[in-house]
């Protein structure tokens, strides 16, 4: 999910639209300004939210931004803007919908935004679960619904051969990718892929190791943004998940509690940018075991991941 996609003539219109979303509840906060200013900086622009005091109609925005992919990103950024300060107001949701209608863009997240705004949290959870399920089913490593779900629920015998391969990473030299991956599981008390209670698809934990983000709520929302950046297919689902789970307090997965108030805008935008710099989609079958003996810093450099 790359943010640096808007042409110089498009960027002022996009940022103006985001400012209107932020102002829909008649408040403009420091966090909302930081989001708009951050998007400008990612584009290398000196434009700030203070320069956008003249409103631009959404019809004019539609005349300026015509590419479907760019329009989709505008709507997604509007959704993020609506959630910066927590649960959106009905007025904020209405403005986001007006923006999407003007761009003739129907993003799945609009339904989630509606449910969160109006307190239909169970349905919002179901919507996000469906979106993630579809994403996982289309990944190269997906082992099938039963083999994916059973270990997390403590059912079946797991995959002992897989678990053994990952546990053997403890024999790798300190400073290598393999040792860092092994230590991530040991230090956090996580079950290894293949063990009962473990995730059979390791890309999330690999992302933690490569990005350097912790597993506390602040680290997890940044890790979700990092994943959104490197995922070439529906990366926005990870960003939306992170905001809902670790900022809005909506518990989407059974393995993590919902938390409120962790959307540090500059950090999350930086994490998203770092993920977008990664040359490989880590959800698409990255082979940790083949790289296990390489220095972690060398792997990060080869993948193009900027320092933390």
For each residue, the residues with C-beta under 8 A, 3 or more apart:
1: 228 229 231 235 236 238 239 272 275 276
2: 5 229 276
3: 39 42 43 73 77 269 272 273 276
4: 42 43 44 276
5: 2 69 70 73
6: 10 11 14 43 65 70 73
7: 10 11
8: 11 43 45
9: 12 13 64
10: 6 7 13 14 64 65 70
11: 6 7 8 14 15 40 43 45 47
12: 9 15 16 47 51 52 56
13: 9 10 16 17 56 60 61 64 65
14: 6 10 11 17 18 39 61 65 74 77
15: 11 12 18 19 36 39 40 47 49 52
16: 12 13 19 20 52 54 55 56 61
17: 13 14 20 21 56 58 61 74 78 99
18: 14 15 21 22 35 36 39 77 78 81
19: 15 16 22 23 28 32 36 49 52
20: 16 17 23 24 55 56 95 99
21: 17 18 24 78 81 82 92 95 96 99
22: 18 19 27 28 29 32 33 35 36 81 84
23: 19 20 26 27 28
24: 20 21 82 89 91 92 94 95
25: 85 88 89 91 92
26: 23
27: 22 23 85
28: 19 22 23 32 33 49
29: 22 32 33 84 85
30: 33 34
31: 34 35 84 85 263 265
32: 19 22 28 29 35 36 49 81 84 85
33: 22 28 29 30 36 37 48 49 50
34: 30 31 37 38 265 266
35: 18 22 31 32 38 39 80 81 84 265 269
36: 15 18 19 22 32 33 39 40 48 49 52 81
37: 33 34 40 41 48 49
38: 34 35 41 42 265 266 269
39: 3 14 15 18 35 36 42 43 77 269
40: 11 15 36 37 43 45 46 47 48
41: 37 38 44 45
42: 3 4 38 39 269 273
43: 3 4 6 8 11 39 40
44: 4 41
45: 8 11 40 41
46: 40
47: 11 12 15 40 51 52
48: 33 36 37 40 51 52
49: 15 19 28 32 33 36 37 52
50: 33 53
51: 12 47 48
52: 12 15 16 19 36 47 48 49
53: 50
54: 16
55: 16 20
56: 12 13 16 17 20 60 61
57: 60 61
58: 17 61 62 98 99 101 102 103
59: 62 63 102
60: 13 56 57 63 64
61: 13 14 16 17 56 57 58 64 65 74 99 102 103
62: 58 59 65 66 71 102 103 104
63: 59 60 66
64: 9 10 13 60 61
65: 6 10 13 14 61 62 70 71 74 103
66: 62 63 70 71
67: 70 71
68: 71 72 105
69: 5 72 73
70: 5 6 10 65 66 67 73 74
71: 62 65 66 67 68 74 75 103 104 105
72: 68 69 75 76 105 107
73: 3 5 6 69 70 76 77
74: 14 17 61 65 70 71 77 78 99 103 105
75: 71 72 78 79 96 99 100 103 105 107 109 110
76: 72 73 79 80 107 109 236 239
77: 3 14 18 39 73 74 80 81
78: 17 18 21 74 75 81 82 96 99 100
79: 75 76 82 83 96 107 109 110 113 240
80: 35 76 77 83 84 239 240 243
81: 18 21 22 32 35 36 77 78 84
82: 21 24 78 79 88 92 93 96 113
83: 79 80 86 88 113 116 243 244 247 248 263
84: 22 29 31 32 35 80 81 263 265
85: 25 27 29 31 32 88
86: 83 247 248 260 261
87: 116 117 248
88: 25 82 83 85 92 93 96 113 116 117
89: 24 25 92 93 117
90: 93 94 117 118
91: 24 25 94 95
92: 21 24 25 82 88 89 95 96 117
93: 82 88 89 90 96 97 113 114 117
94: 24 90 91 97 98
95: 20 21 24 91 92 98 99
96: 21 75 78 79 82 88 92 93 99 100 110 113
97: 93 94 100 101 110 114
98: 58 94 95 101 102
99: 17 20 21 58 61 74 75 78 95 96 102 103
100: 75 78 96 97 103 105 106 107 110
101: 58 97 98 104
102: 58 59 61 62 98 99
103: 58 61 62 65 71 74 75 99 100
104: 62 71 101
105: 68 71 72 74 75 100
106: 100 110
107: 72 75 76 79 100 110 236
108: 111 112 127 131
109: 75 76 79 112 113 236 240
110: 75 79 96 97 100 106 107 113 114
111: 108 114 115 127
112: 108 109 115 116 124 127 128 240 244
113: 79 82 83 88 93 96 109 110 116 117
114: 93 97 110 111 117 118 120
115: 111 112 118 120 121 123 124 127
116: 83 87 88 112 113 119 120 121 124 244 248 250
117: 87 88 89 90 92 93 113 114
118: 90 114 115
119: 116
120: 114 115 116 123 124
121: 115 116 124 125 250
122: 125 126
123: 115 120 126 127
124: 112 115 116 120 121 127 128 244 250
125: 121 122 128 129 250 251 252
126: 122 123 129 130
127: 108 111 112 115 123 124 130 131
128: 112 124 125 131 132 237 240 241 244 250 252
129: 125 126 132 133 252
130: 126 127 133 134
131: 108 127 128 134 135 234 237
132: 128 129 135 136 237 241 252
133: 129 130 136 137
134: 130 131 137 138
135: 131 132 138 139 233 234 237 283
136: 132 133 139 142 148 201
137: 133 134 142 145
138: 134 135 142 233
139: 135 136 142 201 283 284 285
140: 284 285
141: 200 201 203 285
142: 136 137 138 139 148 201
143: 147 148 200 201
144: 147 148
145: 137 148 149
146: 149 150
147: 143 144 150 151 159 200
148: 136 142 143 144 145 151 152 200 201
149: 145 146 152 153 155
150: 146 147 153 155 156
151: 147 148 154 155 156 158 159 191 194 195 196 197 198 199 200
152: 148 149 197 198 199 254 255
153: 149 150
154: 151 196 197
155: 149 150 151 196
156: 150 151 196
157: 160
158: 151 162 163 194 195 196 198
159: 147 151 162 163 193 194 200
160: 157 163 164 194
161: 164 165 194
162: 158 159 165 166 193 194 200
163: 158 159 160 166 167 192 193 194 195 198
164: 160 161 167 168 194
165: 161 162 168 169 194 289
166: 162 163 169 181 182 185 192 193 194 202
167: 163 164 170 182 192
168: 164 165 171
169: 165 166 172 178 179 181 182 288 289 292
170: 167 179 182 183 186
171: 168
172: 169 176 177 178 179 182 292 293
173: 176 179 293
174: 179
175: 179 180 295 296 297
176: 172 173 179 180 292 293 294 295 296
177: 172 180 181 209 288 291 292 293 294 295 296 299
178: 169 172 181 182 288 289 291 292 293
179: 169 170 172 173 174 175 176 182 183
180: 175 176 177 183 184 209 296
181: 166 169 177 178 184 185 202 205 206 209 288 292
182: 166 167 169 170 172 178 179 185 186
183: 170 179 180 186 187
184: 180 181 187 188 190 205 208 209
185: 166 181 182 188 190 191 192 205
186: 170 182 183 189
187: 183 184
188: 184 185 215
189: 186
190: 184 185 198 205
191: 151 185 195 196 197 198
192: 163 166 167 185 195 198
193: 159 162 163 166 198 199 200 201 202
194: 151 158 159 160 161 162 163 164 165 166 198 200
195: 151 158 163 191 192 198
196: 151 154 155 156 158 191
197: 151 152 154 191
198: 151 152 158 163 190 191 192 193 194 195
199: 151 152 193 202 204 205
200: 141 143 147 148 151 159 162 193 194
201: 136 139 141 142 143 148 193 204
202: 166 181 193 199 205 206 288
203: 141 206 207 227 282 283 286
204: 199 201 207 208 223 227
205: 181 184 185 190 199 202 208 209
206: 181 202 203 209 210 282 286 288
207: 203 204 210 211 213 223 226 227 230 275 282
208: 184 204 205 211 212 213 214 215 219 223
209: 177 180 181 184 205 206 212 296
210: 206 207 278 282 296 299 300 303 305
211: 207 208 222 223 226 271 274 275 305 308
212: 208 209 308
213: 207 208 219 220 222 223 226 271 308
214: 208 218 219
215: 188 208 219 220
216: 219 220
217: 220 221 246 259 262
218: 214 221 222 246 262 264 267
219: 208 213 214 215 216 222 223
220: 213 215 216 217 223 224 242 245 246 256 262
221: 217 218 224 225 242 243 245 246 247 262 263 264 268
222: 211 213 218 219 225 226 242 264 267 268 270 271
223: 204 207 208 211 213 219 220 226 227 242 271
224: 220 221 227 228 238 239 241 242 243 245 246
225: 221 222 228 229 238 239 242 268 269 271 272 275
226: 207 211 213 222 223 229 230 271 272 274 275
227: 203 204 207 223 224 230 231 235 238 275 282 283
228: 1 224 225 231 235 236 237 238 239 242 272 275
229: 1 2 225 226 235 271 272 273 274 275 276 277 278
230: 207 226 227 235 275 276 278 280 281 282 283
231: 1 227 228 234 235 237 238 275 281 282 283
232: 235 281 284
233: 135 138 281 283
234: 131 135 231 237
235: 1 227 228 229 230 231 232 238 239 275
236: 1 76 107 109 228 239 240
237: 128 131 132 135 228 231 234 240 241
238: 1 224 225 227 228 231 235 241 242
239: 1 76 80 224 225 228 235 236 242 243 272
240: 79 80 109 112 128 236 237 243 244
241: 128 132 224 237 238 244 245 252
242: 220 221 222 223 224 225 228 238 239 245 246 247 268
243: 80 83 221 224 239 240 246 247 248 263
244: 83 112 116 124 128 240 241 247 248 250 252
245: 220 221 224 241 242 248 249 250 251 252 253 256 258 259
246: 217 218 220 221 224 242 243 258 259 262 263
247: 83 86 221 242 243 244 259 260 261 262 263
248: 83 86 87 116 243 244 245 258 260
249: 245 258 259 260
250: 116 121 124 125 128 244 245 258
251: 125 245 256 257 258
252: 125 128 129 132 241 244 245 258
253: 245 256
254: 152
255: 152
256: 220 245 251 253
257: 251
258: 245 246 248 249 250 251 252
259: 217 245 246 247 249 262
260: 86 247 248 249
261: 86 247
262: 217 218 220 221 246 247 259
263: 31 83 84 221 243 246 247 268
264: 218 221 222 267 268
265: 31 34 35 38 84 268 269
266: 34 38 269 270
267: 218 222 264 270 271
268: 221 222 225 242 263 264 265 271 272
269: 3 35 38 39 42 225 265 266 272 273
270: 222 266 267 273 274
271: 211 213 222 223 225 226 229 267 268 274 275
272: 1 3 225 226 228 229 239 268 269 275 276
273: 3 42 229 269 270 276 277 306
274: 211 226 229 270 271 277 278 305 306 308
275: 1 207 211 225 226 227 228 229 230 231 235 271 272 278
276: 1 2 3 4 229 230 272 273
277: 229 273 274 304 305 306
278: 210 229 230 274 275 281 282 303 304 305
279: 302 303 304
280: 230 284 286 303
281: 230 231 232 233 278 284 286
282: 203 206 207 210 227 230 231 278 286
283: 135 139 203 227 230 231 233
284: 139 140 232 280 281
285: 139 140 141
286: 203 206 280 281 282
287: 290 291
288: 169 177 178 181 202 206 291 292
289: 165 169 178 292
290: 287
291: 177 178 287 288 294 299
292: 169 172 176 177 178 181 288 289
293: 172 173 176 177 178
294: 176 177 291 298 299
295: 175 176 177 298 299
296: 175 176 177 180 209 210 299 300
297: 175 300 301
298: 294 295 301 302
299: 177 210 291 294 295 296 302 303
300: 210 296 297 303 305 307
301: 297 298 304 305
302: 279 298 299
303: 210 278 279 280 299 300
304: 277 278 279 301
305: 210 211 274 277 278 300 301
306: 273 274 277
307: 300
308: 211 212 213 274
